[in-house]
Amino acid sequence: MKHALIFRVVLGLILSSCLSSCGVAFRSAWRKAPVTSQVEGRWQGTWLSDANGHQGELRCVVSELKDLQGDHEFFYHATWKKILSGSYKAVHRTKKQQDGSYRFTGEHKMPDWAGGLYHYEGTIKGDDFKANYKCAMDHGTYTMKRVR
């Protein structure tokens, strides 16, 4: 009984330190993000799984243009159940539309237990960010607003 309690405490400490450290790089990127009226900058909102109804807070830092093809790095940080969170980066290709909005598409490989290959497509128009995501285990939406 005593060993089980010690194991739970140690496991809890390990998990707590891992979960708290996964946002350090994101917080740094968030502080340094450029503020523009185009694609780049800070975005904040929510994600919603259409497959199972799960939802959470979502933030994203979009980097400056990486190349002439329209690629940007999108650095996402999502929460689930207000206690779990994670960050990941995905390159999305953006294309300016005639109405001044931007359409983007991209992919990102996650571990198989987390859904595997994710596909993204969305639009950024003014201060609104809307996207759909899809993988083998889930599909849903991202809805965010620009943070100035």
N, CA and C of each residue as an Amber inpcrd file, in Angstrom:
protein
   444
   0.8290000  -1.1900000   0.0000000   0.0000000   0.0000000   0.0000000
   0.8760000   1.2580000   0.0000000   1.9420000   1.2440000   0.8030000
   2.8280000   2.3900000   0.8940000   3.5400000   2.6280000  -0.4420000
   3.9420000   1.5340000  -1.1170000   4.6250000   1.6630000  -2.4030000
   3.6990000   2.2400000  -3.4750000   2.4330000   1.8560000  -3.4430000
   1.4720000   2.3810000  -4.4060000   1.2900000   3.8830000  -4.2250000
   1.2420000   4.3640000  -3.0000000   1.1000000   5.7880000  -2.7300000
   2.3320000   6.5470000  -3.2170000   3.5030000   6.0270000  -2.9360000
   4.7460000   6.6760000  -3.3850000   4.7820000   6.7230000  -4.9060000
   4.3790000   5.6230000  -5.5580000   4.3550000   5.5690000  -7.0180000
   3.4270000   6.6340000  -7.5810000   2.2470000   6.7920000  -7.0070000
   1.2900000   7.7950000  -7.4870000   1.8300000   9.2080000  -7.3130000
   2.4640000   9.4710000  -6.1930000   3.0180000  10.8020000  -5.9440000
   4.1330000  11.1040000  -6.9460000   5.0320000  10.1470000  -7.1430000
   6.1430000  10.3450000  -8.0890000   5.6000000  10.5280000  -9.5090000
   4.6520000   9.6820000  -9.9020000   4.0600000   9.8070000 -11.2280000
   3.3750000  11.1570000 -11.3860000   2.6650000  11.6110000 -10.3720000
   2.0160000  12.9210000 -10.4150000   3.0060000  14.0540000 -10.5750000
   4.1310000  13.9760000  -9.8690000   5.1640000  15.0110000  -9.9890000
   5.7830000  15.0230000 -11.3810000   6.0360000  13.8450000 -11.9240000
   6.6140000  13.7560000 -13.2740000   5.6410000  14.3480000 -14.2960000
   4.3820000  13.9460000 -14.2280000   3.3910000  14.4680000 -15.1680000
   3.2200000  15.9680000 -15.0230000   3.1930000  16.4620000 -13.8030000
   3.0430000  17.9050000 -13.5790000   4.1920000  18.6850000 -14.1940000
   5.4140000  18.1850000 -14.0250000   6.5560000  18.9050000 -14.5840000
   6.5420000  18.8510000 -16.1030000   6.1320000  17.7270000 -16.6880000
   6.0630000  17.6250000 -18.1470000   4.9910000  18.5470000 -18.7100000
   3.8250000  18.5560000 -18.1140000   2.7290000  19.3750000 -18.6190000
   3.0260000  20.8590000 -18.4880000   3.6790000  21.2490000 -17.4170000
   3.9650000  22.6730000 -17.2460000   5.0750000  23.1350000 -18.1750000
   5.9810000  22.2450000 -18.5690000   7.0940000  22.6590000 -19.4160000
   6.7200000  22.7190000 -20.8870000   5.6370000  22.0520000 -21.3090000
   5.3250000  22.0140000 -22.7280000   4.8640000  23.3710000 -23.2510000
   4.5210000  24.3030000 -22.4020000   4.0830000  25.6130000 -22.8500000
   5.1480000  26.6860000 -22.8050000   6.3640000  26.3710000 -22.3550000
   7.4090000  27.3840000 -22.2080000   7.7700000  27.9900000 -23.5600000
   8.0290000  27.1700000 -24.5550000   8.3970000  27.6790000 -25.8790000
   7.2490000  28.4780000 -26.4870000   6.0320000  27.9980000 -26.2710000
   4.8800000  28.7180000 -26.8200000   4.7570000  30.0950000 -26.1710000
   4.8800000  30.1620000 -24.8510000   4.7590000  31.4630000 -24.1680000
   5.7990000  32.4530000 -24.6680000   7.0020000  31.9750000 -24.9340000
   8.0480000  32.8440000 -25.4670000   7.6700000  33.3460000 -26.8640000
   7.1860000  32.4460000 -27.7130000   6.7610000  32.8360000 -29.0630000
   5.5940000  33.8130000 -29.0010000   4.6830000  33.5970000 -28.0660000
   3.5140000  34.4760000 -27.8990000   3.9620000  35.9050000 -27.5780000
   4.9130000  36.0240000 -26.6570000   5.4000000  37.3590000 -26.2690000
   6.0920000  38.0740000 -27.4210000   6.7910000  37.3280000 -28.2750000
   7.5850000  37.9260000 -29.3480000   6.8450000  38.0480000 -30.6710000
   5.6010000  37.6090000 -30.7400000   4.8650000  37.5570000 -32.0100000
   4.6860000  38.9440000 -32.6170000   4.8470000  39.0440000 -33.9350000
   4.6040000  40.3250000 -34.6060000   3.1120000  40.6350000 -34.6250000
   2.7910000  41.9090000 -34.6960000   1.3950000  42.3260000 -34.8070000
   1.2380000  42.9200000 -36.2040000   0.4270000  42.2640000 -37.0220000
   0.1990000  42.7420000 -38.3840000  -1.2940000  42.7270000 -38.6690000
  -1.6380000  43.1790000 -39.8450000  -3.0430000  43.1210000 -40.2570000
  -3.2430000  42.0280000 -41.2970000  -2.2520000  41.1610000 -41.4750000
  -2.3750000  40.0810000 -42.4420000  -2.5330000  38.7590000 -41.7010000
  -1.6840000  37.8000000 -41.9770000  -1.7790000  36.4640000 -41.3950000
  -0.9890000  36.3550000 -40.0940000   0.1700000  36.9980000 -40.0500000
   1.0850000  36.8620000 -38.9300000   0.4910000  37.4030000 -37.6340000
   1.0220000  36.8510000 -36.5310000   0.6400000  37.3990000 -35.2400000
  -0.0010000  36.3940000 -34.3070000  -0.6750000  36.9300000 -33.3050000
  -1.2970000  36.1170000 -32.2500000  -2.7940000  35.9660000 -32.4960000
  -3.2680000  34.7480000 -32.2440000  -4.6780000  34.4100000 -32.4120000
  -5.1430000  33.6570000 -31.1770000  -6.3850000  33.8950000 -30.7690000
  -6.9080000  33.2350000 -29.5710000  -8.3790000  32.8900000 -29.7700000
  -8.7550000  31.6780000 -29.3080000 -10.1410000  31.2550000 -29.4280000
 -10.3410000  29.8650000 -28.8740000 -11.0480000  29.0280000 -29.6450000
 -11.4000000  27.6920000 -29.1720000 -11.2680000  26.6600000 -30.2910000
 -11.1950000  25.3930000 -29.8740000 -11.2850000  24.2670000 -30.8070000
 -12.4750000  23.4290000 -30.3640000 -13.0900000  22.7450000 -31.3150000
 -14.2500000  21.9050000 -31.0320000 -14.1800000  20.6660000 -31.8990000
 -14.2340000  19.5050000 -31.2790000 -14.2730000  18.2400000 -32.0040000
 -15.7170000  17.9540000 -32.4090000 -15.9360000  17.8060000 -33.7070000
 -17.2630000  17.4220000 -34.1900000 -17.4950000  15.9230000 -33.9870000
 -16.4220000  15.1650000 -33.7860000 -16.5410000  13.7170000 -33.6240000
 -17.0370000  13.3220000 -32.2350000 -16.5450000  14.0190000 -31.1870000
 -16.9040000  13.5960000 -29.8230000 -17.3470000  14.7390000 -28.9090000
 -17.3930000  15.9570000 -29.4100000 -17.8530000  17.0800000 -28.6150000
 -16.8230000  17.6790000 -27.6750000 -15.6150000  17.1160000 -27.6280000
 -14.5820000  17.7070000 -26.7820000 -14.2510000  19.1000000 -27.2990000
 -13.8070000  19.9530000 -26.3760000 -13.4760000  21.3200000 -26.7470000
 -12.4590000  21.8880000 -25.7770000 -11.9030000  23.0240000 -26.1350000
 -10.9460000  23.6670000 -25.2500000 -10.5070000  25.0050000 -25.8090000
  -9.6310000  25.6340000 -25.0610000  -9.0730000  26.9120000 -25.4960000
  -7.9780000  26.6440000 -26.5140000  -7.7650000  27.6160000 -27.3890000
  -6.7680000  27.4770000 -28.4410000  -6.1110000  28.8250000 -28.6770000
  -4.8070000  28.7990000 -28.7700000  -4.0460000  29.9850000 -29.1620000
  -3.1000000  29.5800000 -30.2780000  -2.7050000  30.5460000 -31.0810000
  -1.7970000  30.2630000 -32.1910000  -0.9280000  31.4830000 -32.4450000
   0.3350000  31.2290000 -32.7310000   1.2490000  32.2680000 -33.1920000
   1.6120000  31.9130000 -34.6260000   1.3300000  32.8190000 -35.5430000
   1.6640000  32.6090000 -36.9470000   2.9130000  33.4220000 -37.2550000
   3.9360000  32.7410000 -37.7580000   5.2170000  33.3780000 -38.0530000
   5.1300000  34.2480000 -39.2980000   6.1700000  35.0080000 -39.5040000
   6.2910000  35.7730000 -40.7350000   6.4580000  34.7890000 -41.8940000
   6.2440000  35.2710000 -43.0890000   6.3490000  34.4620000 -44.2950000
   7.7150000  33.7880000 -44.3680000   7.7110000  32.4670000 -44.6220000
   8.9510000  31.6980000 -44.6740000   9.5550000  31.6250000 -46.0660000
   8.7060000  31.6770000 -47.1080000   9.1950000  31.5240000 -48.4810000
   8.1990000  32.1450000 -49.4560000   8.5520000  32.1200000 -50.7260000
   7.7100000  32.7400000 -51.7470000   6.4710000  31.9080000 -52.0800000
   6.3930000  30.6770000 -51.5930000   5.2240000  29.8410000 -51.8340000
   4.0750000  30.1730000 -50.8650000   4.3280000  31.0150000 -49.8890000
   3.2790000  31.4230000 -48.9590000   3.2550000  30.6280000 -47.6650000
   4.3460000  29.9340000 -47.3390000   4.3870000  29.1100000 -46.1300000
   4.6450000  29.9450000 -44.8850000   3.8640000  29.6220000 -43.8460000
   4.0180000  30.2060000 -42.5140000   4.0510000  29.0560000 -41.5200000
   4.7550000  29.2620000 -40.4060000   4.7000000  28.2990000 -39.3200000
   3.5740000  28.7160000 -38.3780000   2.6520000  27.8060000 -38.1190000
   1.5560000  28.0260000 -37.1870000   1.9020000  27.2510000 -35.9210000
   2.0960000  27.9510000 -34.8200000   2.4860000  27.3500000 -33.5410000
   1.2440000  27.3600000 -32.6470000   0.6290000  26.1970000 -32.4930000
  -0.6250000  26.0630000 -31.7500000  -0.3810000  25.6500000 -30.3010000
  -1.2410000  26.1310000 -29.4160000  -1.2640000  25.6840000 -28.0250000
  -2.7260000  25.4780000 -27.6410000  -3.0870000  24.2260000 -27.3140000
  -4.4770000  23.8800000 -27.0320000  -4.6060000  23.3130000 -25.6280000
  -5.7620000  23.5560000 -25.0210000  -6.0620000  22.9670000 -23.7110000
  -7.2330000  22.0030000 -23.8620000  -7.3110000  21.0870000 -22.9400000
  -8.4100000  20.1300000 -22.8900000  -8.7460000  19.8980000 -21.4310000
 -10.0250000  20.0450000 -21.0790000 -10.5050000  19.8790000 -19.6960000
  -9.8170000  20.8440000 -18.7260000  -9.3030000  21.9440000 -19.2150000
  -8.6780000  23.0190000 -18.4360000  -7.4320000  22.6020000 -17.6590000
  -7.0280000  21.3310000 -17.7020000  -5.8280000  20.9250000 -16.9630000
  -4.7590000  20.3400000 -17.8790000  -5.1500000  19.8320000 -19.0340000
  -4.1830000  19.2830000 -19.9710000  -3.9570000  20.2750000 -21.0990000
  -2.7220000  20.3860000 -21.5350000  -2.4280000  21.2810000 -22.6480000
  -1.2480000  20.7430000 -23.4310000  -1.1230000  21.2100000 -24.6350000
  -0.0170000  20.8100000 -25.4810000   0.2030000  21.8220000 -26.5820000
   1.4150000  21.8290000 -27.1060000   1.7860000  22.7450000 -28.1750000
   2.3610000  21.9470000 -29.3320000   2.1480000  22.4370000 -30.5310000
   2.7430000  21.8230000 -31.7090000   2.8290000  22.8550000 -32.8280000
   3.7290000  22.5890000 -33.7740000   3.9280000  23.4790000 -34.9120000
   3.5310000  22.7540000 -36.1890000   2.9470000  23.5050000 -37.0980000
   2.5760000  22.9740000 -38.4020000   2.8100000  24.0660000 -39.4480000
   3.3370000  23.6840000 -40.5920000   3.5180000  24.6370000 -41.6880000
   2.2470000  24.6170000 -42.5260000   1.7030000  25.8090000 -42.7470000
   0.5110000  25.9560000 -43.5740000   0.8610000  26.8800000 -44.7410000
   0.3830000  26.5190000 -45.9000000   0.5840000  27.3460000 -47.0860000
  -0.6050000  28.2850000 -47.2280000  -0.3230000  29.5800000 -47.3100000
  -1.3750000  30.5890000 -47.4120000  -1.4120000  31.1560000 -48.8220000
  -2.5950000  31.5740000 -49.2220000  -2.7550000  32.2180000 -50.5270000
  -3.7670000  33.3440000 -50.3800000  -3.3430000  34.5390000 -50.7830000
  -4.2290000  35.6970000 -50.7000000  -5.3190000  35.5790000 -51.7600000
  -6.5580000  35.8690000 -51.3480000  -7.7100000  35.8120000 -52.2360000
  -8.0420000  37.2090000 -52.7650000  -8.8710000  37.2760000 -53.7830000
  -9.2360000  38.5640000 -54.3830000  -9.9340000  39.4920000 -53.4000000
 -10.6630000  38.9270000 -52.4270000 -11.3770000  39.7680000 -51.4550000
 -10.4960000  40.2230000 -50.2960000  -9.1970000  39.9000000 -50.3530000
  -8.2700000  40.3160000 -49.3030000  -8.0960000  39.2960000 -48.1930000
  -8.9110000  38.2590000 -48.1900000  -8.7610000  37.2000000 -47.1880000
  -7.6250000  36.2580000 -47.6000000  -7.2820000  35.3520000 -46.7090000
  -6.2460000  34.3520000 -46.9810000  -6.8330000  32.9680000 -46.7580000
  -6.5640000  32.0590000 -47.6790000  -6.9140000  30.6470000 -47.5040000
  -5.6220000  29.9250000 -47.1680000  -5.7290000  28.9150000 -46.2970000
  -4.5350000  28.1380000 -45.9790000  -4.8500000  26.6590000 -45.9000000
  -3.8170000  25.8650000 -46.1770000  -3.8950000  24.4090000 -46.0670000
  -2.5860000  23.9230000 -45.4700000  -2.6330000  22.7610000 -44.8360000
  -1.4130000  22.1970000 -44.2860000  -1.6510000  20.8370000 -43.6760000
  -0.5630000  20.2150000 -43.2680000  -0.5980000  18.9100000 -42.6110000
   0.3710000  18.9250000 -41.4490000   0.1400000  18.0050000 -40.5280000
   1.0350000  17.8560000 -39.3810000   0.9330000  16.4290000 -38.8720000
   2.0650000  15.7960000 -38.6590000   2.0950000  14.4190000 -38.1680000
   2.1700000  14.4260000 -36.6530000   1.1540000  13.8170000 -36.0400000
   1.1070000  13.6240000 -34.5920000   1.3390000  12.1340000 -34.3360000
   1.5860000  11.7570000 -33.0820000   1.6980000  10.3210000 -32.7880000
   0.4050000   9.5940000 -33.1730000   0.5110000   8.3160000 -33.4970000
  -0.6690000   7.5420000 -33.9010000  -1.7550000   7.5530000 -32.8340000
  -1.3510000   7.4980000 -31.5430000  -2.3420000   7.4960000 -30.4660000
  -3.1080000   8.8140000 -30.3980000  -2.5580000   9.8770000 -31.0320000
  -3.2120000  11.1920000 -31.0240000  -3.9150000  11.4850000 -32.3460000
  -3.9850000  10.4960000 -33.2460000  -4.7130000  10.7040000 -34.4930000
  -3.8930000  10.5990000 -35.7500000  -2.5650000  10.5630000 -35.6190000
  -1.7240000  10.4180000 -36.8120000  -1.6090000  11.7030000 -37.6010000
  -1.8210000  11.6050000 -38.8940000  -1.6590000  12.7500000 -39.7900000
  -2.9020000  13.6390000 -39.7560000  -2.7120000  14.8960000 -39.4160000
  -3.7880000  15.8880000 -39.3880000  -3.7290000  16.7240000 -40.6650000
  -4.8930000  17.0310000 -41.2260000  -5.0260000  17.9040000 -42.3830000
  -5.7880000  19.1500000 -41.9420000  -5.3480000  20.3010000 -42.4120000
  -5.9570000  21.5760000 -42.0450000  -6.3360000  22.3510000 -43.2940000
  -7.4400000  23.0650000 -43.2210000  -7.7680000  24.0550000 -44.2300000
  -8.6130000  25.1260000 -43.5600000  -8.3550000  26.3680000 -43.9540000
  -9.0830000  27.4420000 -43.3010000  -8.9420000  28.7650000 -44.0030000
  -9.5100000  29.7820000 -43.3610000  -9.4510000  31.1350000 -43.8900000
  -9.1270000  32.1180000 -42.7670000  -8.4380000  33.1540000 -43.1610000
  -8.1920000  34.2970000 -42.2870000  -8.7110000  35.5150000 -43.0370000
  -9.6730000  36.1780000 -42.4240000 -10.2490000  37.3740000 -43.0370000
 -10.3030000  38.4490000 -41.9690000  -9.4880000  39.4790000 -42.1520000
  -9.4120000  40.5330000 -41.1420000  -8.9230000  39.9580000 -39.8240000
  -9.7500000  40.0780000 -38.7930000  -9.3880000  39.5870000 -37.4660000
 -10.0270000  38.2410000 -37.1300000 -10.5520000  37.5290000 -38.1350000
 -11.2150000  36.2420000 -37.9210000 -10.4070000  35.0940000 -38.5280000
 -10.2500000  34.0370000 -37.7610000  -9.5090000  32.8330000 -38.1490000
 -10.4640000  31.6640000 -37.9920000 -10.7460000  30.9680000 -39.0840000
 -11.6340000  29.8000000 -39.0400000 -10.9500000  28.6730000 -39.7930000
 -10.9340000  27.4830000 -39.1940000 -10.2780000  26.3500000 -39.8480000
 -10.9820000  25.0490000 -39.5040000 -10.8120000  24.0790000 -40.3690000
 -11.2590000  22.7130000 -40.1320000 -10.0240000  21.8320000 -40.0260000
 -10.0900000  20.8410000 -39.1460000  -9.0200000  19.8510000 -39.0560000
  -9.6310000  18.4650000 -39.1840000  -8.8210000  17.5220000 -39.6610000
  -9.2930000  16.1550000 -39.8200000  -8.1170000  15.2010000 -39.6820000
  -8.3370000  14.1020000 -38.9660000  -7.3540000  13.0270000 -38.8700000
  -8.1220000  11.7080000 -38.7930000  -7.4100000  10.6120000 -38.6230000
  -8.0560000   9.2950000 -38.5950000  -9.0350000   9.1470000 -37.4380000
  -8.7810000   9.8290000 -36.3160000  -9.5990000   9.6480000 -35.1160000
 -10.5410000  10.8080000 -34.7990000 -10.3940000  11.9340000 -35.4960000
 -11.1340000  13.1260000 -35.0780000 -11.2900000  14.0770000 -36.2580000
 -12.2140000  15.0000000 -36.1190000 -12.3740000  16.1230000 -37.0320000
 -13.1330000  17.2090000 -36.2910000 -12.8550000  18.4520000 -36.6730000
 -13.5100000  19.5450000 -35.9810000 -13.1030000  20.8910000 -36.5150000
 -13.2810000  21.9230000 -35.6650000 -13.0580000  23.2980000 -36.0930000
 -12.1990000  24.0750000 -35.1010000 -11.5040000  25.0590000 -35.6500000
 -10.7830000  26.0680000 -34.8770000 -11.4490000  27.4000000 -35.1960000
 -11.7450000  28.1780000 -34.1700000 -12.3130000  29.5140000 -34.3470000
 -11.5390000  30.4640000 -33.4370000 -10.8990000  31.4620000 -34.0500000
 -10.0840000  32.3900000 -33.2640000 -10.2430000  33.8190000 -33.7600000
  -9.8260000  34.7400000 -32.8970000  -9.7800000  36.1740000 -33.2010000
  -8.3450000  36.6450000 -33.0140000  -7.9910000  37.6810000 -33.7650000
  -6.6500000  38.2600000 -33.6490000  -6.4990000  38.9290000 -32.2780000
  -5.3400000  38.7940000 -31.6800000  -4.9980000  39.4680000 -30.4270000
  -3.9890000  40.5420000 -30.7520000  -4.3250000  41.7840000 -30.4360000
  -3.4240000  42.8990000 -30.7520000  -2.6100000  43.2800000 -29.5410000
